[in-house]
Amino acid sequence: MVNKTRNLFSAVMLISSISICSCSNNNGKESDKQSKDSTKQVKEVKKEPEIKYQRPPIVNIVDSVMPKAIVAYGSDSAATFNGVSTKLGNIYGVKVADYIKKNNLKMAGAPMAWYKNQKAPYFFDAGMPVNKAGSKSVAGVRIREISAGKAVIAHFYGPFELLPQGYEAVKEWMKDNKKKASGAPYEIYLTDPLDKDGKPIDPYKVQTDIIFPYK
């Protein structure tokens, strides 16, 4: 099970060139607390190269309900996209994987992440839904519970660098429909971005769900 988990986390590392586009919504409680340790790790801010795409992403917005979830997660920070990739690999493939193994848990969903800011330096939480909270601790891993409730979900298909367009689409929908966010938005990575040979697949076939809880 752990080998399968690590393979999945390796794929998610590709995702990390990722979104870094979450919102500045500060309604979540624990999700909005920045780790002091992670803050210290950011020493410099480097300007990221801009990537342009001729084809826009596909964004399908639905008004839905999210089930309750228990997530084993870690927090970190990075000055660059490449730094985020490395840090996510450590959270998913080492810390959370060890927590799952140590507590004999089962994965209960796809990898997910919360990004606290859109510009460098980047602060984020990343984790995996599990069937229950474990009793044995692992350094750097905590448990957060996501309450069941209403949510606007953007089913996003396209390059991860274009994810900000998905966030903007959700914000517009919520504004038009007079909905107020009730917590920090997060992302769920539903499609393996690598094929059976470990090569990247067409990004427009990779699904990322952007979740906005609302009242």
C-alpha positions in Angstrom: 0.0 0.0 0.0 2.8 2.4 0.9 4.6 1.8 -2.5 1.4 2.6 -4.2 1.0 5.7 -2.1 4.6 6.8 -2.9 4.0 6.3 -6.6 0.9 8.5 -6.4 2.8 11.2 -4.5 5.6 11.1 -7.1 3.0 11.9 -9.7 1.6 14.7 -7.6 5.1 16.3 -7.6 4.5 17.1 -11.2 1.3 18.8 -10.2 3.3 21.2 -8.1 4.4 23.4 -10.9 1.0 23.8 -10.0 -1.5 26.0 -8.9 0.2 28.3 -6.5 -2.8 30.3 -7.2 -5.1 29.8 -4.4 -6.9 32.6 -2.9 -6.4 35.1 -0.2 -9.6 34.0 1.5 -8.9 34.0 5.2 -12.1 32.5 6.6 -10.6 29.1 7.3 -9.3 28.6 10.8 -6.4 26.2 11.0 -5.8 26.5 7.2 -4.9 30.1 7.6 -2.2 29.6 10.3 1.2 29.8 8.7 3.8 27.6 10.1 6.6 29.4 11.9 9.1 26.8 10.8 8.0 27.1 7.2 8.3 30.8 7.2 12.0 30.6 8.3 12.7 28.4 5.3 12.0 31.1 2.8 15.2 33.1 2.3 14.8 34.7 -1.1 12.1 35.5 -3.7 12.8 34.8 -7.3 10.7 36.0 -10.2 9.1 33.1 -12.1 9.2 33.0 -15.9 5.7 33.6 -17.4 4.4 30.7 -19.6 1.9 31.6 -22.2 -0.7 29.2 -23.7 -2.8 29.8 -26.8 -5.5 27.4 -25.7 -7.6 28.4 -22.7 -8.4 25.8 -19.9 -11.8 24.1 -19.7 -13.6 25.1 -16.5 -17.0 23.6 -15.6 -18.6 25.1 -12.5 -21.1 23.2 -10.4 -23.0 24.0 -7.2 -22.5 20.9 -5.1 -22.0 19.5 -1.6 -18.7 18.2 -0.2 -18.6 15.3 2.2 -16.8 15.4 5.5 -13.2 14.5 5.3 -10.2 13.8 7.6 -6.9 14.9 6.1 -3.4 14.1 7.2 -1.3 17.1 6.1 1.9 19.0 6.4 2.8 22.7 6.0 5.7 24.3 4.2 6.9 27.2 2.1 9.1 27.9 -0.9 10.5 30.8 -2.8 10.0 29.3 -6.3 7.8 26.8 -8.1 10.6 24.3 -8.2 10.9 24.7 -4.5 7.3 23.9 -4.1 7.7 20.8 -6.1 10.5 19.6 -3.8 8.6 20.4 -0.7 5.4 18.7 -1.9 7.3 15.6 -2.7 8.6 15.6 0.9 5.1 16.1 2.4 3.3 13.6 0.2 5.9 11.0 -0.3 7.7 11.0 3.1 5.8 12.6 5.9 2.2 11.7 5.1 3.2 8.3 3.7 5.0 7.5 6.9 2.0 8.7 8.9 -0.3 6.4 6.9 2.0 3.4 7.3 2.7 4.0 11.0 -1.0 4.2 11.8 -2.1 1.5 9.4 -4.5 3.8 7.7 -6.2 3.8 4.3 -6.3 6.6 1.8 -9.8 8.0 1.4 -9.4 10.3 -1.5 -7.1 12.1 -3.9 -4.2 14.4 -2.9 -5.2 18.0 -2.0 -3.6 21.3 -1.2 -4.3 24.8 0.2 -2.3 27.7 -1.1 -2.3 30.8 1.1 -0.9 33.3 -1.5 -0.5 33.8 -5.2 2.9 35.3 -5.3 6.4 34.2 -4.0 7.2 33.3 -1.4 4.6 30.6 -1.4 3.0 29.2 1.8 0.9 26.0 1.5 -0.6 23.0 3.2 -0.8 19.7 1.4 -2.2 16.3 2.4 -4.2 13.2 1.8 -7.6 12.2 3.0 -7.5 9.2 5.3 -10.1 6.9 6.8 -9.5 8.1 10.4 -7.0 10.1 12.5 -4.1 8.0 13.7 -3.0 7.7 17.3 0.8 7.7 16.5 2.3 11.0 15.6 4.8 11.8 12.9 6.8 15.0 13.0 5.4 17.6 10.7 2.1 15.9 10.1 -1.2 17.1 11.5 -4.9 16.3 11.1 -7.5 18.7 9.9 -11.2 17.9 9.5 -13.2 19.3 6.6 -16.8 19.8 7.5 -19.5 18.6 5.1 -21.3 21.4 3.4 -22.2 23.4 0.3 -19.4 24.2 -2.1 -18.9 25.6 -5.6 -16.6 23.3 -7.5 -14.7 24.2 -10.7 -13.8 21.0 -12.7 -10.6 22.4 -14.2 -8.9 20.8 -17.3 -5.7 22.4 -18.5 -2.1 23.4 -17.6 -1.6 24.0 -13.9 -0.1 27.4 -14.6 -3.6 28.4 -15.8 -5.4 27.5 -12.6 -5.8 31.1 -11.6 -8.4 31.4 -14.3 -10.3 28.7 -12.6 -10.3 30.6 -9.3 -11.4 33.8 -11.1 -14.3 31.9 -12.7 -15.5 30.6 -9.4 -15.2 34.1 -7.8 -17.3 35.5 -10.6 -19.9 32.7 -10.2 -20.2 33.3 -6.5 -20.5 37.1 -7.0 -23.2 36.6 -9.7 -25.1 34.1 -7.4 -24.6 36.1 -4.2 -22.7 33.4 -2.4 -20.3 34.1 0.4 -17.2 31.9 1.0 -17.2 30.1 4.4 -13.7 28.8 4.4 -10.4 28.8 2.5 -10.5 27.2 -1.0 -8.5 24.2 -1.8 -7.6 21.9 -4.7 -8.0 18.2 -5.3 -5.9 16.4 -7.9 -8.1 13.8 -9.4 -6.1 12.7 -12.5 -2.7 11.2 -12.5 -0.6 13.6 -14.7 1.7 10.8 -15.8 1.0 7.9 -18.1 2.0 4.3 -17.4 5.5 5.1 -18.7 5.9 8.0 -16.3 5.6 10.6 -19.1 3.3 13.7 -18.8 -0.1 13.3 -20.4 -2.0 16.0 -22.3 -2.7 18.6 -19.5 -6.2 19.2 -21.0 -7.0 15.7 -19.9 -5.9 16.2 -16.3 -8.7 17.1 -13.9 -8.1 19.4 -10.9 -11.1 20.4 -8.8 -11.1 23.8 -7.2 -13.3 23.8 -4.1 -14.9 27.0 -2.6 -17.0 26.2 0.5 -19.8 28.7 0.9 -22.6 29.7 3.2 
